[in-house]
């Protein structure tokens, strides 16, 4: 590939990434807490910017029903009693 000017590089396996010194130095793979999987390893935020660093706010999607209060209360205007009634009836 190099002989013919074709850009190419190593394809990293998961094991390669976890053991690679550059990945470790850049903290490219990070450990985050997850309610179902305890510690979850995932790609860190890229690019790394010194003045506006990114961060991982959560791992994966929210759990089913975790936004019910905001949706039914704040958006749909349901009262706390209405929301409790829907929960008690297993509607939400």
PESUL-V637175 format. One record per residue. SS is DSSP state (H for helix, E for strand, - for the rest). PHI is phi in radians with two decimals (none if undefined). BURIAL is b if it has 9 or more other ideal C-beta (glycine too) atoms within 8 Angstrom, else e. Layout:
# PESUL-V637175
{{SS:PHI:BURIAL} {SS:PHI:BURIAL}}
This chain:
# PESUL-V637175
{{-:none:e} {H:-1.06:e} {H:-1.02:e} {H:-1.85:e} {-:1.26:e} {-:-1.60:e} {-:-1.09:e} {-:-2.71:e} {-:-2.74:e} {-:-1.17:e} {-:-1.64:e} {-:-1.45:e} {-:-1.50:e} {H:-1.02:e} {H:-1.08:e} {H:-1.03:b} {H:-1.12:b} {H:-1.20:b} {H:-1.73:e} {-:-1.27:b} {H:-1.08:e} {H:-1.18:e} {H:-1.05:b} {H:-1.14:e} {H:-1.10:e} {H:-1.52:e} {-:0.92:e} {-:-1.19:b} {E:-1.94:b} {E:-2.21:b} {E:-1.76:e} {E:-2.18:b} {E:-1.36:e} {E:-2.43:b} {-:-1.11:e} {-:-1.68:e} {-:-1.96:e} {E:1.01:e} {E:-1.71:e} {E:-2.08:b} {E:-1.63:e} {E:-2.61:b} {E:-1.12:e} {-:-1.37:b} {-:-1.18:e} {-:-2.37:e} {-:-1.31:e} {-:-1.56:b} {-:-1.91:e} {-:-1.23:e} {-:-1.60:e} {-:-2.35:e} {-:-1.18:e} {-:-1.46:e} {-:-2.64:e} {-:-1.58:b} {-:-1.50:e} {-:-2.77:e} {-:-1.80:b} {-:1.40:e} {-:-1.48:e} {-:-1.15:e} {-:-1.25:e} {-:-0.95:e} {-:1.48:e} {-:-1.20:e} {-:-1.96:e} {H:-1.00:b} {H:-1.09:e} {H:-1.14:e} {H:-1.24:b} {H:-1.28:b} {H:-1.46:b} {H:-1.26:e} {H:-1.51:e} {-:-1.61:e} {-:1.31:e} {-:-1.31:e} {-:-1.37:e} {H:-1.04:e} {H:-1.13:e} {H:-1.09:b} {H:-1.12:b} {H:-1.10:e} {H:-1.09:e} {H:-1.15:b} {H:-1.14:b} {H:-1.07:e} {-:-1.54:e} {-:1.01:e} {-:-1.41:e} {-:-2.20:e}}
